[in-house]
Amino acid sequence: MKHAEDLPHDNISRLTKTLLFIAVTSLLSFCKPSNPAISADSDAQAETAIVSTITINHVEIRRDILAQLQKREIQYWINEDNSIGFSPADAEIIDSIYYEVVGAYAARN
């Protein structure tokens, strides 16, 4: 019976690399991407829209943001969890509206 110290170092290294490769390959084959934009299942993705949300609990700031979204005719909706949903394409303008509204609120108070 051969002991580990009797085996050549190169064989152990090669065996370790092979086992590591098999383990990583197996693990990756069972993983699914969490980002719907990069999923390989395009048929299912065609039915699921990619959206962004923002949650604002401050009543006055929320009211002012909703008023600005309406004024600028930006499409939005209110989700069941009371967050504001919008298209990711509008993220930059919504960021600027948010900072504008928060700045105005801070200046008033």
Order of alpha helices (4+ residues) and beta strands (2+ residues): alpha-alpha-beta-alpha-beta-beta-alpha
